[in-house]
Every structure is written in structure tokens, then in C-alpha cells.
Amino acid sequence: MRKILVGLLILIAAGIGFITFSWYNQRHGGEPFGAPFALTDQKGEPITEAAFRGQPTALFFGFTHCPEVCPTTLFELAGWLNALGDEGKDIRAYFVSVDPERDTPQILNTYISNFSDRIIGITGEPAKVFDMAKSFGIYWKKVPTEDGDYTLDHTASILLLNSQGDFFGTIAYGESPDTAKAKLKRLAAGS
């Protein structure tokens, strides 16, 4: 019975991923998923869309001042990758900041090193970061706080890309660990 339920959950999640991809294509007139970009990784080195090709990729957009969603997602992603062991060794994981004004390479490096050495941070000039995020259909919005600072609302799903850099699916925030690991296994096997 448990296997049937897990199977049904995987089918439902795959359906949600397909709907997300269809929505993206409809919204963007069939343009390719993701566009060329030139940004900076957490070590201060240049990074482009070429990083998303040649191996399966897990891509998450967030920010280091995020109180709950981002640290939870990065913690879970690191755990899932570790749990996969050799099955997931080829999956590359990236955390793209939608708060590049505050998230410098140094801040990203310190933040991400708390979770995993397998996750690479990406930041850069705000306009370039926002163009890149938009090309992946990512939502983000700056929200002022009462103390004069701000937080950000943003897409909370992990995007999965195959080894050609094409959309493969998503892992939703709060998705069951078994379903998330199954999706990552499929991503690794299919790439």
C-alpha cells in the first residue's frame, strides 16, 4: 500500500512539474527555459549558463536573509544529495540570490558553507540576476518591513534541469523527503 501511495505521489508531482513547464512555455511564448547569463559564483569566479549543461542540475532561487524557506530548502537539499550517495554524485546544485544588493559572493560563500560544499552560490549585478531569474520563470518581490528594512517573497520550488539544461521538473517546498529523493534519482538516471 505504501508503494502505491508513493507511486501516486510521484505521478502527482510529475504532473505538477509538467503543468509548471507548460505554464512557463505558454507565458514565454515557447522561448527556451533559461537564457544565457554571465554572473559570479560564491568564490568570485565567473559563471554562465554552461554550468547547467553536462550534468543534471538542481537550481534554487532565494536569499541569505530569508528566515525560513531558504535555510530549510538548502538543508533538505544537502541531506537529499547526501542520502543519494553515488546515485546522485553527478547532480550539481546551485543557489541563486534574488537579493544581489546584499548577497555578495563572500556572504553567499559563508552562508552556503553552513549547508553543503556541493551547493554553489550565484550572484551578480542586480539587473543581470533579475534577467536570469525571469528567464527561469522565477517570481520575486521586495517587501518592506516595519523597521525600514525589507524581505523578499519568491518562488520556493527547486527547479530540476537535465544535462542539456532543459526543464526536468520541480521539488516543491515542503514536499515529502521520499518524493524529493525519488525525483532526484530520476533526474540523475535520466541525464
RABELNOR-V647214 format. One record per run of one state. SS is the DSSP state (a for helix, b for strand, c for the rest). FROM is the first residue (numbers start at 1). TO is the last residue. If there is no record, write none. Layout:
BEGIN
SS/FROM/TO, SS/FROM/TO
END
This chain:
BEGIN
c/1/1, a/2/27, c/28/37, b/38/41, c/42/45, b/46/48, a/49/52, c/53/56, b/57/62, c/63/68, a/69/88, c/89/91, b/92/97, c/98/104, a/105/113, c/114/118, b/119/123, c/124/125, a/126/135, c/136/139, b/140/144, c/145/149, b/150/154, c/155/157, b/158/161, c/162/166, b/167/171, c/172/176, a/177/190, c/191/191
END
